[in-house]
């Protein structure tokens, strides 16, 4: 049995916002409310997307018609998992129960001691 650090990506929909910064604030706040207090060990941050023209990374936010989709990165540690796939399934299950109807995708699974 090993311990793993699992990173997931979530697509968070935010309505009635005017700016990308507002959308980021609302997405982090709403996700934090749904994760806390039971899952306060899950770290939430805004993901990054590389610019296709210059390659520089910027915040994962797309805003159109006062509606935004924000790419969030969720990180948690999973202890005593059988494999990296098992750790990913555990993380998706735990976080998915709190964030119902939010698409989740595994980005990275790293073994740690």
N, C-alpha and C positions, 0 to 999 in steps of 0.2 A: 504494500500500500504506500502510495506517494502523496505528496502535497503539491497542489497546482495553483497557479495564479491565472485566472480565466478573464479574458477581455471580450465583452460582447458589444455589438453596435445595435442601437435602437433608433427607429424612425418615429419621431414625436411630432404630432400635428398640433399646430397652434393657430387659433382663429382670432380675428379682430385685432391684428397688430399692424403697426405702421412701419416699424423698422426691424432690421435683423437683430439688433441688440435687445430690443424688447422681446422678440421671439425667443432668443436664447435665455433671457431671464425667466420668462414664463415657463419654458420647457424644463429648465433645471428646478425651478420652484415646484411645479406640479409633480414631476417625477420624484423629487425628494419627499413631498408629502405622502405619496403612495408607498414609498419604500420605508419611511420612518414610522414608528420607532422600531418595528420588528427587524428590519433589514438595514440598520444604520451602519453596518460593516461594508455595504456596497458603495463604492466611490462613483460619483457621477461627474462627467465633464463633457464639454462639447467636442465632437470629433473634428477632424480636419480633412479637407479635400484638396488635392493638388490642382493648380490652375493648368488647363491643357495647353495654354500658350507659353507661359514662363516657367511652369513647374513649381512655383512657390505655393506653400500650403496656406489655406485660409479656412475660416470657420465653416462647418457644414450646415449652411442655412440657405434655403431657397424660399424666396418670398414673392408671391403673386396674388393680386386681388385681396390684399389684407389677410392672407392665409399663408402660413409658413410651415415648412417641414424642416425639422431640426435633427441633425444626426448626433445622437448622444453616445458617449462611450461609457459603459458600465463595467467596473472591475470588481472582482471579489476573489477571495482565496477559498479553495476547496481542499479540505483535509481528508486523508485516508481514502483516496479514490483509486480504483484498480488500474486505470489508464487515463491518457489525456482525453480520449473520447468520453469516458465515463465522467470525468470532471466537467467537461463541456455540457453533458446532459444534465448533470446535477445543477450547474449554474443556471442553465436555461429554465429548468423546472422551478427553482427557487425564485428567481427574478420574474419569470413569466407569470407565476401565481399573483404577484403583487402588481404587475403591469399588464393586466389582461388587455387583449386587443391591441397590443403594441408589438409590431414586428421586431424580432430579435435575430441577430446573426452572430455566430462565433467568429471573432477576428483572430484571436491568439490564445494559445494555451501553453504555459511555461511551467516546467517542473522547478520546485524550489525546496530547499532543505529547512 
